[in-house]
Amino acid sequence: MSEGRDRILSVENIRTRFGGDRAGATVVDGVSFTLRRGLTTALVGESGSGKSATALSIMRLIDPPGRIPSGRVLLDGVDLLKMSEREMEAVRGARIGMIFQDPLTSLNPALTIGRQIAETILAHRDVTSAEAQRQAIELLIRVGVQDAARRIRDYPHHFSGGMRQRVLIAAAISCSPSIIIADEPTTALDVTVQAKILRLLHNLQKEMQASLLLITHDLGVVASMADEVLVMYAGRIVERADVDTLFHRPRHPYTKALLECVGGIEDDRNVPLEPIAGAAPDLRNPPKGCRFAPRCKMARDICRAQDQPLLPVADGHEVACMLAQAEAVDA
């Protein structure tokens, strides 16, 4: 399959802003990337870097006073940002499924699990309530909920954190979407449950041949699941590469700093981990030039004065760093 036909979603130069023109902050600033069928794209970065805002922008779930003043989100060539709310409601759940990071607040505590999954099915498919209920039971079985026919009558508080996350996954895949967005899907779970949920998500994605946008700050999860990685800092993508290249040949100083915080994926040496000095910038008044420059050990005066766009340094590898780009030219 050609790359063009394989592309499902194209995000083009989107900007998402909260607050007014003077006092507000642009939390997603000129972000572009594509999602391809059957592949997992990981969006990584520190808390507050704009990862979740990017996902919510794709889904058109930015609440006022937030807004998306510019950019395009093309789903099979159609711009989601130009759709009416009714048209967008037909996309959510049916063509793009989203798994939120906190299942307890994402699920309605006053409705049974079965009703919540069935409502998603009824909203997008021409089936009876009885058929939607039957499909909901099948979905719970599919995601590993035991005794699903009985548990479908339970409420969210009757489930453990891991089981609630499985319920969210069941709802997200209920209409076989071509894209799944998972926003920190295992944040509140213990390590053993995390591994089970991620394995389930990976297997379902491959079974459905869906595109997965995985939002996380956990580089271990990225190493085990991603095909491509987008590194985000202060509202911007600063590096894009396939997962092997990113872990073994990172080029942006921020990416290198993130990896130094956790150690290498194959590094058994007893090497002290290096925290990233300083703090992310206030996006209400971001610094001029490279936004990572105030924390970067390699920064020069030109880095602090001049913005650097995301440019290729190798095939399929893009970096927003003039020093890394200069090194690539010299090499």
N, C-alpha and C positions, 0 to 999 in steps of 0.2 A: 504494500500500500504506500502511495506516495506521501511525502510529508504534508503536502497541501490538503489531501483528502483526509489525512490522519488528524488534522487539527480540528478540535471541537470548539474551543473557546479562545478568543483573542482579547486580551486586556490591553488597551492602547492609551497610554499617557493619561491615566485617570488621576484626578485630584479630588480629594475629599477634605472638606473644611468644616470645622466646628466654630461657632461664634461669629461675630461681626467682622467686617473688613479690617478694622483697626485692632481690635482686642482678641480676635480669633486665632486659631492655629490650623495650618494645613497639615493634617496628620498622614495623608497619603499624597505624595508630591511627584507626579509625573511617572507613575508606575506602569510598566508594560511587560507582558509575558504571554505565553500561550500554553494551553493544556492540550495534550494529545491522547487519543484513544488508548486505553489500556495501560497508561503510564502513570506513575506517581510523581508529582511535583511537590517538593517540600519547601515551605516558606518559613525561614528561620530568622531569629534575631532576639534581642533582649526584650523584656516586657516594655511596652510603650513604643515599640518601633513602628507600629502601624499594621501589624499582621492581621489582627482581627478586623480592623477597620477596612482593610482591603477586601476581606471575605464578605463583610456586610455590604460593602459597596457593590460587589458583584451581584448580590442577592437583592439589591435595592431596599435594604433594611436600615438605612441611615435615618434616624429620627431627627426632625427639626429640633433645634436650629442647625443641625448638621445638614450638609448638602454636598452634591457632587457637581461642581461648577463646570468641569470640562473633562474630556476624554470619551472613549467608547468602550463598551463591553459587547463584543460580537459573539453571539451564539449561533453557530452555523450561518454566519454572515449577517445576522439580524441584531441591531443594536438594542440591548436590553434597556439602556438608559433613555431611550426614546419611546419605550412602550408605555401604554396606559397602566394604571394600577391593576385593572381587571386582567389585562393581558399578562402582566407580570405574575399575578396569582396563579395563572395557568402554567407558568414555568416552574415556580417554586414547588418542589415536591415531585412533580412529574418529570421534569428534564434535569433539574439540579436538586439534589438532596443535600441537606446540611445537618451535621451532627455538632451540637453546641458543647462547650466545655463543661457546663454544669448541668447534669441531667435533672437534679432535684428542682432547680428553678425553671428548666426548660419544659418540664412536664407539668400539666395542670393537676394540682393536688385534689381537685374536686371531681375528676373524671377517672373512670377505670382505665387501665392500660389498654384493654381491648377496644374501648370506644375511641381512644385517642388515635390508635393505629387505623381503625376502621374509618374514622372521619377523613383521614388523609386519602385513603383509597376511594371513598365516596366522592371526594372533591374532584377527582381526576379521571375516574373510570365509571362507565355506565353499568353498574352492578347493583343488586339489591342489598339491603342492610344485612341480610343473612349471609349472602355471599362475601360481603366485606368482612364480616365477623369470621367466617371460615378462613379467608385469606390471612387475616390477622393471626389466627392460631398457627397457620402454616409458617408465617414469618417468624413468630416467636420460637417455633421448633427449629427453624433454619438458623437462628442466631444463638441457639443453645440454651433456651429457657426450658427447664424440665417441667412436666405436667402442665403444658401450655394451655390446654383446654380448660383447666380449673383456674390457673393463675391469670387468665385474661380478664377475670372479674375482680382482680385485686387492684388496689390503688398504689400510686408511686411509693408511698411511705412503707408499703409492705415489702418492698424490694431493697436489696443491698445496693451499694453504689455501683458495683460491677454489673449487676442485673439491670439496674436502671439504664446504664450506658448501652447494654444490649437492646433494651427497648427502644432507645433513641435510634440505634442503628437499624432496627427493624422498620421503624417509621420512615427513616431516610431512604431505604431501598424499596419501600412498599410498591412504588410505581416504576421500578426498574429504570432509574434515571441514568443518563449517559455521563453525568458528572456528580461526584460526591465531594463535598467540602467538609473536612473534619477539623474543627477548631479546638486544638489542645484536647483531644478526646479522652486522654487518660490522666489529666492533671490531678484529680482528687482521689486517685486510686492507688492502692499499694502496689509494689513492684510485681508481685506474682499475678495480680489481676490485670495490671497494665499489659503484661506480655500476652495474656489470653485474649484481651480485647483487640490488641494490635494484630495478632495472628488471625483472628476472626475477620477484622476489617480487610486485611490483605487478601485473604482467601475469597471473600465475597467480591472484592473489586476485580480480581483476576477472573472469577467465575462469570461476572457480568460484563467483563471487558470495558469497564467504566474508567473514566479519567478521575484520579484522586488528587485533590489539593489538600495536602496535609500541613496544617499550621502547628508549629511546635517550637519550643526552645530547647528540646532534648536532642542533642546531636547523636546519641546512641540510637534513638528511634530513626533518625534520618539515615544513618549508616545502614540500618537493617531493612528499611522499606523503600527509600526513594530511588528514583531513576535520575531525576534532575533536581538541583537545589538552587533556590533563590535566597540570597542573603540580604536581609533588609536592615537598614539603620536609619533612624530619624526620618522615617517616611519615604525613604528611597531605596531602590534596589542597588546594591553596591557590587554584587558579584553574582554571576550565573554560570553554572557548569554542571556536567554530569557528576554523579555522586563520587565516583572513584577519583576524578580529577580534583574535586573540591577538597577531599580529605588528604590526598597525597601531594597535590600541587596547588595549594591555595595561593592566590596572588594579592588579594586585597589585605591590607594590614588589619582591618577589623575581623575578617574571616580567620586570619592567623591567630589573632588574639582570642577569638571564641574557642578555637581548637586548643590553644594553650591553657584555657580555663578547665578543660575536661581531660586533656591528655589525648594521645593518638589512639585510634581504634585498635591498633596492633602494638601499642607501646607498653611493654612489660617493665620498663625501667622505673626505678624509684626516683622519679624526677618531680620536684615540687611544682604544683600547679600555679600558674601565674594569673592573678585577677587582672581585669582591665582597669587601669587607673582612671579616676575621674568619673563623671556621670554623663548620661546622654543629654543633649542640649534641650532647652526649653523651645518647643516648636512655635510658641507665640513670638519668639524673637531668635530664630536660628542664626548661627554664625555664618559669615560670608565664606565663600569657597567650599572646600570639602568639609562636611559636617563632622567627620571623624577627626579632623586635624587637631583640635584641642586635646585629644586623648592619644594621638598617634606619635610613637617614638621616632618615626621616619619623616614626619611632616617638615616641609620647607615653607619659606615665605609665600611662594607661588601657590602652595596648597591652600593657604589661608585666604588667598585673595581671589582665586579663580575656581569656579565650578568645573567639575570634571564629569562629562557624560559617560554612560555605560558604553564601552567600545570593545571590539574583539581583540584578544591577545593570542588566541589560537582558535582552531575550528571548534565551534560550540562552546567557547569559553569567553565570557565578557566580564570586564572589570571597570569600575568607575574610580580609577586611581592613575594619575599621570605618571607616577613613579613606576608602577607595574607595567604600564603601557610602554614607557621608555625602555624598560628592561626587555620587554618582548621584542621591540624593534632591534635592540642591540644583539639579542640572541639570534 
